[in-house]
Amino acid sequence: MNLPNTYTDITYREASLRTSEAQALLDSLPGHIRKSIISHYLSSSSVISKEIRDYFVINSDIFKINNREPGSALGFEYLYTRQVKTPIDQYFINCKAGFQIYQRLLSLEQNLPYWLNSLLEKKESILLDNIGSGTGRDIIGVISKNPHLAQKVNVRLIDPDTEALNISKRLVEENGIANAFSFHGDKFGAVPSKHADMVLLTGILCPLHQRVSRMILHKVIPYVRGGDCDLQHGLA
């Protein structure tokens, strides 16, 4: 499948505007904003007008967060919980990309217990580092839905976004699994390694070029127990 490399490489733009998600969004917008967005999208320009940007920042919680702090994990909370208040954010949770992020959460909750239990067949307890954890809603969901793991899995949530970690602390308290978690509000390179049995990098490598992904994985190796693997073939 030949996917577009950049925003300007997208083809068949008119068809995209006819999707039910796009139509619902466009129908919710004032006429002049709707006209500007359609014109901008069909022009293949990557430069958005201040008028459109300001409208979206004012009328979208997700846009507001990303405008204030690009790369913040808090925007993902809306995609994970699927609870939004505005038509713009409704579009984000319903569009294919947003829905697949929610599906990623469900996939982790479904599959991660198998791997954790496999490790626990060999050890009485294990350490899991969730690097770039955001709120850690994925691993928190796994532990809360599999209570036996809370006594055997120690999780370090590592993320410089302390606001996101405050949500983590609330979630683990609400689910009665606080003893299984510790919180580290810093970049993972500044957090000492404890040689984890498993490392999660959920959503970290997806948007990156291979060269950058390779660099990050090399930096992660010291965080993994016995971390001396050769990445040359795995990322070739």
Contacts in CASP RR format, 6 or more apart in sequence:
PFRMAT RR
TARGET T0000
AUTHOR 0000-0000-0000
METHOD contacts of the structure
MODEL  1
MNLPNTYTDITYREASLRTSEAQALLDSLPGHIRKSIISHYLSSSSVISK
EIRDYFVINSDIFKINNREPGSALGFEYLYTRQVKTPIDQYFINCKAGFQ
IYQRLLSLEQNLPYWLNSLLEKKESILLDNIGSGTGRDIIGVISKNPHLA
QKVNVRLIDPDTEALNISKRLVEENGIANAFSFHGDKFGAVPSKHADMVL
LTGILCPLHQRVSRMILHKVIPYVRGGDCDLQHGLA
4 10 0 8 1.000
4 11 0 8 1.000
6 46 0 8 1.000
7 44 0 8 1.000
7 46 0 8 1.000
8 44 0 8 1.000
8 45 0 8 1.000
8 46 0 8 1.000
10 16 0 8 1.000
10 44 0 8 1.000
13 41 0 8 1.000
13 42 0 8 1.000
13 44 0 8 1.000
14 42 0 8 1.000
16 22 0 8 1.000
16 41 0 8 1.000
17 23 0 8 1.000
17 26 0 8 1.000
17 38 0 8 1.000
17 41 0 8 1.000
17 42 0 8 1.000
21 91 0 8 1.000
21 94 0 8 1.000
21 95 0 8 1.000
22 91 0 8 1.000
24 87 0 8 1.000
24 90 0 8 1.000
24 91 0 8 1.000
24 94 0 8 1.000
25 87 0 8 1.000
25 88 0 8 1.000
25 90 0 8 1.000
25 91 0 8 1.000
26 34 0 8 1.000
26 37 0 8 1.000
26 38 0 8 1.000
28 87 0 8 1.000
28 88 0 8 1.000
29 37 0 8 1.000
29 55 0 8 1.000
29 87 0 8 1.000
30 55 0 8 1.000
33 51 0 8 1.000
33 52 0 8 1.000
33 55 0 8 1.000
36 49 0 8 1.000
36 51 0 8 1.000
36 52 0 8 1.000
37 52 0 8 1.000
40 48 0 8 1.000
40 49 0 8 1.000
40 52 0 8 1.000
53 67 0 8 1.000
56 63 0 8 1.000
56 88 0 8 1.000
57 63 0 8 1.000
57 64 0 8 1.000
57 67 0 8 1.000
58 64 0 8 1.000
59 86 0 8 1.000
59 87 0 8 1.000
59 88 0 8 1.000
60 86 0 8 1.000
60 88 0 8 1.000
60 89 0 8 1.000
60 92 0 8 1.000
61 75 0 8 1.000
61 78 0 8 1.000
61 84 0 8 1.000
61 85 0 8 1.000
61 86 0 8 1.000
61 89 0 8 1.000
62 75 0 8 1.000
62 78 0 8 1.000
62 84 0 8 1.000
62 88 0 8 1.000
62 89 0 8 1.000
62 92 0 8 1.000
63 88 0 8 1.000
65 72 0 8 1.000
65 74 0 8 1.000
65 75 0 8 1.000
66 72 0 8 1.000
66 75 0 8 1.000
69 161 0 8 1.000
72 161 0 8 1.000
72 163 0 8 1.000
72 164 0 8 1.000
73 132 0 8 1.000
73 133 0 8 1.000
73 134 0 8 1.000
73 135 0 8 1.000
73 159 0 8 1.000
73 161 0 8 1.000
73 164 0 8 1.000
74 135 0 8 1.000
74 161 0 8 1.000
74 163 0 8 1.000
74 164 0 8 1.000
74 167 0 8 1.000
76 101 0 8 1.000
76 134 0 8 1.000
76 135 0 8 1.000
76 137 0 8 1.000
77 135 0 8 1.000
77 137 0 8 1.000
77 167 0 8 1.000
78 84 0 8 1.000
78 89 0 8 1.000
78 92 0 8 1.000
78 93 0 8 1.000
79 92 0 8 1.000
79 93 0 8 1.000
79 98 0 8 1.000
79 101 0 8 1.000
79 102 0 8 1.000
80 101 0 8 1.000
80 102 0 8 1.000
80 105 0 8 1.000
80 137 0 8 1.000
82 93 0 8 1.000
82 102 0 8 1.000
84 90 0 8 1.000
84 92 0 8 1.000
84 93 0 8 1.000
92 98 0 8 1.000
93 99 0 8 1.000
93 102 0 8 1.000
104 202 0 8 1.000
104 203 0 8 1.000
105 137 0 8 1.000
105 138 0 8 1.000
108 138 0 8 1.000
108 139 0 8 1.000
108 142 0 8 1.000
108 202 0 8 1.000
109 138 0 8 1.000
109 141 0 8 1.000
109 142 0 8 1.000
109 145 0 8 1.000
112 138 0 8 1.000
112 139 0 8 1.000
112 142 0 8 1.000
113 142 0 8 1.000
113 146 0 8 1.000
113 149 0 8 1.000
115 198 0 8 1.000
116 126 0 8 1.000
116 128 0 8 1.000
116 142 0 8 1.000
116 146 0 8 1.000
116 149 0 8 1.000
116 153 0 8 1.000
116 198 0 8 1.000
117 149 0 8 1.000
119 126 0 8 1.000
119 197 0 8 1.000
119 198 0 8 1.000
120 126 0 8 1.000
120 149 0 8 1.000
120 152 0 8 1.000
120 153 0 8 1.000
123 197 0 8 1.000
124 152 0 8 1.000
125 152 0 8 1.000
125 153 0 8 1.000
125 154 0 8 1.000
126 152 0 8 1.000
126 153 0 8 1.000
126 154 0 8 1.000
126 196 0 8 1.000
126 197 0 8 1.000
126 198 0 8 1.000
127 153 0 8 1.000
127 154 0 8 1.000
127 155 0 8 1.000
127 156 0 8 1.000
127 194 0 8 1.000
127 195 0 8 1.000
127 196 0 8 1.000
127 197 0 8 1.000
127 198 0 8 1.000
128 139 0 8 1.000
128 153 0 8 1.000
128 154 0 8 1.000
128 155 0 8 1.000
128 156 0 8 1.000
128 196 0 8 1.000
128 197 0 8 1.000
128 198 0 8 1.000
128 199 0 8 1.000
128 200 0 8 1.000
129 155 0 8 1.000
129 156 0 8 1.000
129 158 0 8 1.000
129 188 0 8 1.000
129 194 0 8 1.000
129 196 0 8 1.000
129 198 0 8 1.000
129 199 0 8 1.000
129 200 0 8 1.000
129 223 0 8 1.000
130 136 0 8 1.000
130 138 0 8 1.000
130 139 0 8 1.000
130 155 0 8 1.000
130 156 0 8 1.000
130 157 0 8 1.000
130 158 0 8 1.000
130 199 0 8 1.000
130 200 0 8 1.000
130 202 0 8 1.000
131 158 0 8 1.000
131 159 0 8 1.000
131 188 0 8 1.000
131 199 0 8 1.000
131 200 0 8 1.000
131 201 0 8 1.000
131 204 0 8 1.000
131 220 0 8 1.000
131 223 0 8 1.000
132 158 0 8 1.000
132 159 0 8 1.000
132 188 0 8 1.000
132 201 0 8 1.000
132 202 0 8 1.000
132 204 0 8 1.000
133 139 0 8 1.000
133 157 0 8 1.000
133 158 0 8 1.000
133 159 0 8 1.000
133 164 0 8 1.000
133 165 0 8 1.000
133 168 0 8 1.000
133 200 0 8 1.000
133 202 0 8 1.000
134 157 0 8 1.000
134 159 0 8 1.000
134 161 0 8 1.000
134 164 0 8 1.000
134 165 0 8 1.000
134 168 0 8 1.000
135 164 0 8 1.000
135 165 0 8 1.000
135 167 0 8 1.000
135 168 0 8 1.000
135 171 0 8 1.000
136 157 0 8 1.000
136 164 0 8 1.000
136 168 0 8 1.000
136 171 0 8 1.000
137 168 0 8 1.000
137 171 0 8 1.000
138 200 0 8 1.000
138 202 0 8 1.000
139 155 0 8 1.000
139 157 0 8 1.000
139 200 0 8 1.000
140 168 0 8 1.000
140 171 0 8 1.000
140 172 0 8 1.000
140 175 0 8 1.000
140 177 0 8 1.000
140 181 0 8 1.000
141 175 0 8 1.000
142 149 0 8 1.000
143 149 0 8 1.000
143 150 0 8 1.000
143 153 0 8 1.000
143 155 0 8 1.000
143 175 0 8 1.000
143 177 0 8 1.000
143 180 0 8 1.000
144 150 0 8 1.000
144 175 0 8 1.000
144 176 0 8 1.000
144 177 0 8 1.000
147 177 0 8 1.000
149 180 0 8 1.000
150 176 0 8 1.000
150 177 0 8 1.000
150 179 0 8 1.000
150 180 0 8 1.000
151 180 0 8 1.000
153 180 0 8 1.000
154 180 0 8 1.000
154 181 0 8 1.000
154 182 0 8 1.000
155 180 0 8 1.000
155 181 0 8 1.000
155 182 0 8 1.000
156 181 0 8 1.000
156 182 0 8 1.000
156 183 0 8 1.000
156 184 0 8 1.000
156 191 0 8 1.000
156 194 0 8 1.000
156 196 0 8 1.000
157 165 0 8 1.000
157 168 0 8 1.000
157 181 0 8 1.000
157 182 0 8 1.000
157 183 0 8 1.000
157 184 0 8 1.000
158 184 0 8 1.000
158 185 0 8 1.000
158 186 0 8 1.000
158 188 0 8 1.000
158 191 0 8 1.000
159 165 0 8 1.000
159 184 0 8 1.000
159 185 0 8 1.000
160 185 0 8 1.000
160 186 0 8 1.000
160 187 0 8 1.000
161 185 0 8 1.000
162 185 0 8 1.000
165 183 0 8 1.000
165 185 0 8 1.000
168 181 0 8 1.000
168 183 0 8 1.000
169 178 0 8 1.000
169 183 0 8 1.000
172 178 0 8 1.000
172 180 0 8 1.000
172 181 0 8 1.000
184 191 0 8 1.000
185 191 0 8 1.000
188 219 0 8 1.000
188 220 0 8 1.000
188 223 0 8 1.000
189 219 0 8 1.000
193 222 0 8 1.000
193 223 0 8 1.000
194 223 0 8 1.000
195 223 0 8 1.000
195 224 0 8 1.000
195 225 0 8 1.000
195 226 0 8 1.000
195 227 0 8 1.000
196 223 0 8 1.000
196 224 0 8 1.000
196 225 0 8 1.000
197 225 0 8 1.000
198 224 0 8 1.000
199 220 0 8 1.000
199 223 0 8 1.000
199 224 0 8 1.000
201 216 0 8 1.000
201 220 0 8 1.000
204 216 0 8 1.000
205 213 0 8 1.000
205 216 0 8 1.000
205 217 0 8 1.000
208 216 0 8 1.000
210 235 0 8 1.000
213 235 0 8 1.000
214 231 0 8 1.000
214 235 0 8 1.000
217 231 0 8 1.000
217 235 0 8 1.000
218 231 0 8 1.000
221 227 0 8 1.000
221 228 0 8 1.000
221 229 0 8 1.000
221 231 0 8 1.000
END
